[in-house]
Amino acid sequence: MFDFFQAVLNHSFMQNALLAGLLAAIACGITGTYVVVKRIGYITGGISHSVLGGMGIAYFMRINPLYGAVTAAVLAALLIGIISLKAKQHEDTIIGALWAVGMAVGVIFISRTPGYNIDLMSYLFGNILMVSRENILLIAILDVLIIIIVYLFYKRFLAVSFDEEHSALQGINIGFTYLLLLCIIALTVVILIQVVGLILVIALITLPASIAAHYTNSLKTMMLWAVIIGMFLTTGGLALSYEPDFPSGSVIVLLAGAIYILSVLFHKPINRLLGKKTGH
């Protein structure tokens, strides 16, 4: 562990990795709370796997792959959302199609890129140690955008997450609010690609919020704790993976999974000890 802290002090790539993990935890905690409460993890999985197509096209065009990822993620979110609203019986089909087609398109474009020298595994499973300053800036911008949107539409997101029918009776535009929520989830997916990769994105979006949900019924408190837990997981995963030279993204997710299992087993006695009553 001492070697990890020394590396953070002495090496810019470790500083970038640590900063990227902390910034990713902000978006992860905020949007992951909505994903868990509304139980739309399967939609998040569809968005994340369709992103590879946009990244492959961007790489082929010599553009930063994350710009392609943003475009593909938002388009996938809108398409899934519209299908979900208009023809819910076909939702699973469109998600499965986007999942498969997006990854296939990405693999084809990446493989056909002149001077192909990219490691596809880094996109699929993440490589936080290779995060650049440019990517950190993009992550920070996306974080700010997500925070602003959630701040402006918090009450609408809250209403839609818990009771769509009542929200409609109150005059809330359910369709627009739902699509906007999926768009911020899409942006979070892009952020987490750098940390844990496309395959493991859904775990890091859902697990911190799921752990936080064991200890509170307040959405705001759940978001705050999910952010803190996410920061602990990304930093702890980096530290644990450094000395044995394990893939950082995989270690982050394994740590998240272990803490989630412990929380499932022991959250009731912990809540009793703290004198709290929750619905979980």
DOGUPA-265775 format. One line per 4 residues: number of its first residue (from 0); their letters; for each residue x, y, z of C-alpha. Coordinates in nm, 4 decimals. Example, Ala and Ser with C-alpha at 12.3 -4.5 7.8 and 13.67 -1.06 7.14 Angstrom:
2
0) AS) 1.2300:-0.4500:0.7800 ~ 1.3670:-0.1060:0.7140
//
This chain:
280
0) MFDF) 0.0000:0.0000:0.0000 ~ 0.2924:0.2341:0.0748 ~ 0.4208:0.1801:-0.2813 ~ 0.0830:0.2908:-0.4178
4) FQAV) 0.0875:0.6214:-0.2293 ~ 0.4473:0.6782:-0.3326 ~ 0.3505:0.6165:-0.6945 ~ 0.0644:0.8673:-0.6667
8) LNHS) 0.3070:1.1299:-0.5369 ~ 0.5743:1.0633:-0.7989 ~ 0.3985:0.9599:-1.1189 ~ 0.1578:1.1722:-1.3207
12) FMQN) -0.0199:0.8682:-1.4703 ~ -0.1156:0.7511:-1.1200 ~ -0.2368:1.0997:-1.0322 ~ -0.4486:1.0995:-1.3489
16) ALLA) -0.5887:0.7567:-1.2622 ~ -0.6791:0.8584:-0.9075 ~ -0.8421:1.1811:-1.0266 ~ -1.0356:0.9993:-1.2991
20) GLLA) -1.1661:0.7499:-1.0439 ~ -1.2809:1.0231:-0.8047 ~ -1.4511:1.2197:-1.0825 ~ -1.6177:0.9059:-1.2184
24) AIAC) -1.7566:0.8281:-0.8731 ~ -1.9496:1.1564:-0.8745 ~ -2.1468:1.0731:-1.1893 ~ -2.1689:0.7088:-1.0853
28) GITG) -2.3256:0.7902:-0.7476 ~ -2.5758:1.0420:-0.8822 ~ -2.7096:0.8556:-1.1848 ~ -2.6615:0.5115:-1.0331
32) TYVV) -2.9138:0.6073:-0.7668 ~ -3.1782:0.6646:-1.0340 ~ -3.0839:0.3409:-1.2109 ~ -3.1267:0.1404:-0.8887
36) VKRI) -3.4458:0.3133:-0.7750 ~ -3.6128:0.2860:-1.1163 ~ -3.4668:-0.0628:-1.1775 ~ -3.3377:0.0088:-1.5273
40) GYIT) -3.0004:-0.1638:-1.5068 ~ -3.0818:-0.3655:-1.8181 ~ -3.1240:-0.0426:-2.0168 ~ -2.7894:0.0792:-1.8844
44) GGIS) -2.6300:-0.2428:-2.0088 ~ -2.7757:-0.1906:-2.3549 ~ -2.6449:0.1660:-2.3717 ~ -2.2966:0.0690:-2.2521
48) HSVL) -2.2470:-0.2099:-2.5049 ~ -2.3739:-0.0032:-2.7982 ~ -2.1067:0.2590:-2.7273 ~ -1.8272:0.0554:-2.8843
52) GGMG) -1.9692:0.1295:-3.2304 ~ -1.9269:0.5043:-3.1812 ~ -1.5798:0.4581:-3.0368 ~ -1.4731:0.2408:-3.3312
56) IAYF) -1.5998:0.4919:-3.5886 ~ -1.4293:0.7803:-3.4056 ~ -1.1017:0.5886:-3.3873 ~ -1.1262:0.5083:-3.7590
60) MRIN) -1.1723:0.8826:-3.8277 ~ -0.8741:0.9698:-3.6021 ~ -1.0970:1.1409:-3.3464 ~ -1.0808:1.0933:-2.9693
64) PLYG) -1.2846:0.7727:-2.9151 ~ -1.4620:0.9267:-2.6162 ~ -1.6279:1.1828:-2.8446 ~ -1.7669:0.8960:-3.0495
68) AVTA) -1.8711:0.7259:-2.7264 ~ -2.0714:1.0312:-2.6146 ~ -2.2539:1.0459:-2.9488 ~ -2.3285:0.6722:-2.9591
72) AVLA) -2.4370:0.6590:-2.5937 ~ -2.6820:0.9485:-2.6241 ~ -2.8265:0.8159:-2.9526 ~ -2.8675:0.4686:-2.8006
76) ALLI) -3.0327:0.6150:-2.4895 ~ -3.2796:0.8156:-2.6989 ~ -3.3599:0.5200:-2.9227 ~ -3.4129:0.2827:-2.6296
80) GIIS) -3.6174:0.5460:-2.4468 ~ -3.8445:0.6181:-2.7429 ~ -3.9015:0.2471:-2.8061 ~ -3.9712:0.1968:-2.4356
84) LKAK) -4.2283:0.4769:-2.4321 ~ -4.3977:0.3939:-2.7616 ~ -4.3765:0.0162:-2.7858 ~ -4.2761:-0.1344:-2.4526
88) QHED) -4.3264:-0.4913:-2.5742 ~ -4.0322:-0.4479:-2.8136 ~ -3.7971:-0.2978:-2.5531 ~ -3.5952:-0.6151:-2.4890
92) TIIG) -3.5511:-0.6716:-2.8621 ~ -3.4160:-0.3245:-2.9357 ~ -3.1798:-0.3374:-2.6373 ~ -3.0438:-0.6753:-2.7486
96) ALWA) -3.0043:-0.5510:-3.1063 ~ -2.8184:-0.2344:-3.0016 ~ -2.6005:-0.4390:-2.7679 ~ -2.4887:-0.6769:-3.0436
100) VGMA) -2.4803:-0.4372:-3.3399 ~ -2.2941:-0.1658:-3.1492 ~ -2.0164:-0.4014:-3.0440 ~ -1.9955:-0.5591:-3.3908
104) VGVI) -1.9658:-0.2185:-3.5617 ~ -1.6975:-0.1133:-3.3132 ~ -1.4883:-0.4254:-3.3651 ~ -1.5083:-0.3893:-3.7458
108) FISR) -1.4064:-0.0222:-3.7531 ~ -1.1273:-0.0696:-3.5002 ~ -0.9894:-0.3670:-3.6921 ~ -0.9988:-0.1747:-4.0225
112) TPGY) -0.8307:0.1360:-3.8881 ~ -0.5067:0.2124:-4.0817 ~ -0.2060:0.1464:-3.8641 ~ -0.4225:-0.0516:-3.6243
116) NIDL) -0.2407:-0.0577:-3.2926 ~ -0.5116:-0.0335:-3.0333 ~ -0.5799:-0.2777:-2.7560 ~ -0.9515:-0.3590:-2.7795
120) MSYL) -0.9374:-0.5081:-2.4306 ~ -0.8747:-0.1622:-2.2826 ~ -1.2124:-0.0488:-2.4165 ~ -1.3918:-0.3617:-2.3036
124) FGNI) -1.2389:-0.3866:-1.9560 ~ -1.0979:-0.0374:-1.9023 ~ -0.7485:0.0950:-1.8475 ~ -0.7637:0.3704:-1.5904
128) LMVS) -0.3833:0.3928:-1.5805 ~ -0.3850:0.5255:-1.9373 ~ -0.6287:0.8125:-1.8778 ~ -0.4975:1.1350:-2.0341
132) RENI) -0.5389:1.4935:-1.9129 ~ -0.7696:1.5540:-2.2086 ~ -0.9932:1.2680:-2.1002 ~ -0.9944:1.3913:-1.7412
136) LLIA) -1.1097:1.7317:-1.8658 ~ -1.3884:1.5651:-2.0645 ~ -1.4919:1.3602:-1.7587 ~ -1.4991:1.6769:-1.5468
140) ILDV) -1.7139:1.8578:-1.8056 ~ -1.9571:1.5655:-1.8214 ~ -1.9706:1.5590:-1.4394 ~ -2.0630:1.9271:-1.4288
144) LIII) -2.3275:1.8762:-1.6991 ~ -2.4828:1.5848:-1.5083 ~ -2.4865:1.7811:-1.1811 ~ -2.6535:2.0813:-1.3483
148) IVYL) -2.9203:1.8657:-1.5154 ~ -2.9978:1.6755:-1.1946 ~ -3.0131:2.0014:-0.9968 ~ -3.2575:2.1574:-1.2458
152) FYKR) -3.4769:1.8480:-1.2903 ~ -3.4394:1.6801:-0.9505 ~ -3.8084:1.6934:-0.8564 ~ -3.9169:1.5685:-1.1994
156) FLAV) -3.6680:1.2816:-1.1915 ~ -3.7849:1.1981:-0.8387 ~ -4.1497:1.1913:-0.9445 ~ -4.0880:0.9853:-1.2584
160) SFDE) -3.8665:0.7377:-1.0704 ~ -4.1322:0.6497:-0.8141 ~ -4.4739:0.7103:-0.9729 ~ -4.5075:0.7830:-1.3434
164) EHSA) -4.8895:0.7838:-1.3426 ~ -4.9129:1.0364:-1.0597 ~ -4.6424:1.2461:-1.2272 ~ -4.8452:1.2574:-1.5491
168) LQGI) -5.1521:1.3736:-1.3556 ~ -4.9394:1.6557:-1.2120 ~ -4.8629:1.7747:-1.5649 ~ -4.5036:1.6481:-1.5824
172) NIGF) -4.3902:1.5582:-1.9343 ~ -4.3072:1.1934:-1.8648 ~ -4.1550:1.1249:-2.2066 ~ -3.9130:1.4193:-2.2038
176) TYLL) -3.8099:1.3595:-1.8406 ~ -3.7484:0.9885:-1.8995 ~ -3.5392:1.0543:-2.2122 ~ -3.3364:1.3190:-2.0285
180) LLCI) -3.2731:1.0728:-1.7447 ~ -3.1492:0.8127:-1.9939 ~ -2.9206:1.0745:-2.1502 ~ -2.7432:1.1478:-1.8202
184) IALT) -2.7097:0.7725:-1.7669 ~ -2.5516:0.7565:-2.1142 ~ -2.3012:1.0278:-2.0172 ~ -2.2147:0.8346:-1.7019
188) VVIL) -2.1520:0.5227:-1.9099 ~ -1.8999:0.7200:-2.1179 ~ -1.7249:0.8432:-1.8048 ~ -1.6946:0.4915:-1.6607
192) IQVV) -1.5551:0.3417:-1.9811 ~ -1.2145:0.4827:-1.8872 ~ -1.2353:0.3368:-1.5370 ~ -1.3745:-0.0161:-1.5754
196) GLIL) -1.4531:-0.0576:-1.9467 ~ -1.7744:-0.1339:-2.1334 ~ -1.8232:-0.4850:-1.9912 ~ -1.8080:-0.3793:-1.6257
200) VIAL) -1.9831:-0.0404:-1.6456 ~ -2.3176:-0.1667:-1.5205 ~ -2.1566:-0.3041:-1.2017 ~ -1.9981:0.0266:-1.1029
204) ITLP) -2.3162:0.2208:-1.1805 ~ -2.5432:-0.0025:-0.9735 ~ -2.3357:-0.1414:-0.6845 ~ -2.2422:0.1808:-0.4945
208) ASIA) -2.6042:0.3000:-0.5088 ~ -2.7317:-0.0459:-0.4108 ~ -2.5013:-0.0470:-0.1076 ~ -2.6150:0.3041:-0.0095
212) AHYT) -2.9811:0.1998:-0.0455 ~ -2.9371:-0.0447:0.2434 ~ -2.8887:0.2423:0.4861 ~ -3.1241:0.5206:0.3783
216) NSLK) -3.4617:0.5864:0.2179 ~ -3.3739:0.9438:0.1229 ~ -3.2799:0.9857:-0.2442 ~ -3.0431:1.2770:-0.1753
220) TMML) -2.8679:1.0916:0.1061 ~ -2.8472:0.7817:-0.1117 ~ -2.6777:0.9845:-0.3853 ~ -2.4278:1.1330:-0.1409
224) WAVI) -2.3356:0.7960:0.0069 ~ -2.3186:0.6364:-0.3367 ~ -2.0659:0.9022:-0.4446 ~ -1.8569:0.8475:-0.1298
228) IGMF) -1.8714:0.4694:-0.1710 ~ -1.7770:0.5039:-0.5380 ~ -1.4744:0.7153:-0.4454 ~ -1.3682:0.4578:-0.1891
232) LTTG) -1.4071:0.1752:-0.4421 ~ -1.2092:0.3424:-0.7206 ~ -0.9295:0.4499:-0.4859 ~ -0.9256:0.1177:-0.3012
236) GLAL) -0.9308:-0.0803:-0.6262 ~ -0.6384:0.1202:-0.7612 ~ -0.4413:0.0655:-0.4412 ~ -0.5111:-0.3081:-0.4246
240) SYEP) -0.4265:-0.3646:-0.7905 ~ -0.1052:-0.1612:-0.7994 ~ 0.1530:-0.3873:-0.6339 ~ 0.0383:-0.7234:-0.7848
244) DFPS) -0.0163:-0.5456:-1.1205 ~ -0.3753:-0.6659:-1.1610 ~ -0.6209:-0.4941:-1.4019 ~ -0.7463:-0.1977:-1.1996
248) GSVI) -1.0984:-0.1944:-1.3415 ~ -1.1577:-0.5588:-1.2564 ~ -1.0232:-0.5141:-0.9022 ~ -1.2487:-0.2094:-0.8513
252) VLLA) -1.5543:-0.4137:-0.9509 ~ -1.4487:-0.7147:-0.7410 ~ -1.4090:-0.4858:-0.4398 ~ -1.7526:-0.3382:-0.5100
256) GAIY) -1.9045:-0.6848:-0.5362 ~ -1.7436:-0.7994:-0.2109 ~ -1.8667:-0.4951:-0.0176 ~ -2.2140:-0.5314:-0.1673
260) ILSV) -2.2351:-0.8955:-0.0530 ~ -2.1190:-0.7975:0.2969 ~ -2.3765:-0.5201:0.3014 ~ -2.6546:-0.7586:0.1979
264) LFHK) -2.5573:-0.9925:0.4828 ~ -2.5024:-0.7364:0.7575 ~ -2.6994:-0.4185:0.6775 ~ -2.9881:-0.5110:0.9086
268) PINR) -2.7775:-0.5508:1.2252 ~ -2.5761:-0.2430:1.1275 ~ -2.8950:-0.0398:1.0916 ~ -3.0222:-0.1691:1.4263
272) LLGK) -2.6901:-0.0746:1.5847 ~ -2.7177:0.2751:1.4394 ~ -3.0804:0.2989:1.5464 ~ -3.2018:0.3434:1.1884
276) KTGH) -3.5076:0.2045:1.0188 ~ -3.5031:0.1552:0.6455 ~ -3.7234:-0.0232:0.4007 ~ -3.4418:-0.2467:0.2780
//
